């Protein structure tokens, strides 16, 4: 959690010093999630004419988008903070392609019907490619897809003696370092 506090303080300082940036626009956006209803809200500011830096937090979200197939005998939640750096060759807040690098951390909690539990934290990294559309009134849509790598940082796991093999294997898979496809659609407003 110490690194999480440092990231928040750093981002607060960055967002409070707009004179350090080449651009003065802010984009606020949401990534709607119709499955879990845990919408991903974020903000980004221009740091050069072609790049932005932002933050995407998630708190106490129901995790229905697990790595691999879902196991109905296990409930899970996650907390996450991602720092996206976006490079847009045509310029920030303009129509065109972009590449985005992600860095962050997350904590997942799993609980099974039989009483097993696992608490795991990951360091998240990723590279995504996408396209962004911006309208004159500030409304924008961006979509991206890419590769995300979750490196396990810590694990506290307790397996019940009555637990089934498929749940034990599921918990092992969900708490392991993994690489998978990631991405999403975001609706935003530049002001």
MORAJO-V913858 format. One record per helix or strand of 3 or more residues. SS is the DSSP state (H for helix, E for strand). FROM is the first residue (numbers start at 0). TO is the last residue. If there is no record, write none. Layout:
# MORAJO-V913858
SS;FROM;TO
SS;FROM;TO
This chain:
# MORAJO-V913858
H;1;14
H;17;19
E;25;30
E;39;45
E;50;61
E;73;86
E;95;111
E;116;133
E;138;157
H;164;173
E;177;189
